Amino acid sequence: MTAFKARPALGVLVFFAISLTLAAYFIFAAVQGDYGLFRRAEIVVEGDRLALELAALNAEVVRLENLTKRLSDGFLDLDLLDQQARDVLGLIRSDELVLKP
């Protein structure tokens, strides 16, 4: 008697080839796609960076609000006014000497 080896049907091979191709495509899209894992990691890092930038901008706003309050009519800081007059207007007091290099 001869041994008979059964070959898989061509349809089964095509089915598995298409299934493997689709699985590879969806796995690639899940990792590399617009909504994939790598893009999500980029978004998390960008969110952290923007949160730090927001904190720095909030600190700058608080500093500028403090300076504005100190120069307002209701609260006048003479040292700050003197500094601003020297920096912006280039004023000096009458008892000071100016040395030019």
C-alpha positions in Angstrom: 0.0 0.0 0.0 1.1 3.5 -0.7 1.0 6.2 1.9 -1.3 9.0 1.0 -0.3 12.5 2.2 -3.1 15.0 2.4 -2.2 18.5 1.3 -4.0 21.4 2.8 -6.5 22.9 0.5 -5.5 26.1 -1.4 -8.4 27.9 0.1 -7.1 27.3 3.7 -3.7 28.7 2.7 -5.2 31.8 1.1 -7.4 32.3 4.2 -4.4 32.2 6.6 -2.3 34.4 4.3 -5.1 37.1 4.2 -5.6 36.7 8.0 -1.9 37.1 8.7 -1.7 40.2 6.4 -4.7 41.8 8.1 -3.4 41.1 11.5 0.0 42.6 10.6 -1.7 45.7 9.2 -3.9 46.2 12.3 -0.9 45.6 14.7 1.2 48.1 12.7 -1.7 50.7 12.8 -2.2 50.2 16.5 1.5 50.9 17.2 2.5 53.4 14.4 -0.8 54.9 13.3 -2.3 58.3 14.0 -3.9 57.0 17.1 -1.3 54.4 17.9 0.9 53.9 21.0 3.8 56.0 19.8 1.5 58.9 19.0 0.0 58.6 22.4 3.4 58.7 24.1 4.2 61.8 22.0 1.0 63.5 23.2 1.7 62.7 26.9 5.2 64.2 26.6 3.9 67.2 24.8 1.2 67.6 27.5 3.8 67.5 30.2 5.9 70.1 28.4 2.9 72.4 27.9 2.0 72.0 31.6 5.5 73.2 32.6 5.2 76.1 30.2 1.8 77.0 31.6 3.3 77.0 35.2 6.1 79.3 34.1 3.7 81.7 32.4 1.4 81.7 35.5 4.4 82.6 37.6 5.3 85.4 35.2 1.7 86.7 35.3 1.8 86.7 39.1 5.1 88.6 39.0 3.8 91.2 36.6 0.5 91.6 38.6 2.7 92.3 41.7 4.7 94.9 39.9 1.6 96.5 38.5 0.0 96.6 42.0 3.1 98.2 43.4 3.0 101.0 40.8 -0.7 101.7 41.2 -2.2 104.8 42.8 -3.4 102.9 45.8 -0.1 101.4 46.6 3.1 103.3 45.7 6.5 101.6 46.2 9.0 104.4 46.2 12.0 102.0 45.6 10.3 100.5 42.5 9.4 104.0 41.3 13.0 105.2 41.7 14.3 102.1 39.9 11.8 102.6 37.0 12.7 106.3 36.7 16.4 105.4 36.5 15.9 102.6 34.0 13.3 104.1 31.7 13.9 107.8 31.9 17.6 107.7 32.7 17.2 110.0 35.7 19.7 110.5 38.5 19.6 112.3 41.9 21.3 115.6 42.3 23.7 114.2 44.9 25.0 111.4 42.7 28.1 111.4 40.5 27.9 109.9 37.0 31.1 108.1 35.8 31.4 107.4 32.1 33.9 104.8 31.0 
